[in-house]
Amino acid sequence: MEQDPNFYIIIGAFAVLSIGIVSALGLRGWRDWLALKHAELDIARRSSLAPAPSATSRIEVADLKERVKKLEAIAAGIDI
């Protein structure tokens, strides 16, 4: 039972095209996954480099906020 030679050419071309599409999608997924992992590593690296705020600095910030409120009240003409 012989087939037309064009049949084998079409089936071969379809197989090559299918393999190419699957490979391209797999490569794109791999690159996106690598980009995600690089982003996660960058975030982890940045968070480890940033120093944790100390209690003293938080108190100083609160003190500065209180002073700003007092100055705004003075500027608005409200007696404290």
Secondary structure, 3 states (H helix, E strand, C coil): CCCCHHHHHHHHHHHHHHHHHHHHHHHHHHHHHHHHHHHHHHHHHHHHHCCCCCHHHHHHHHHHHHHHHHHHHHHHCCCC
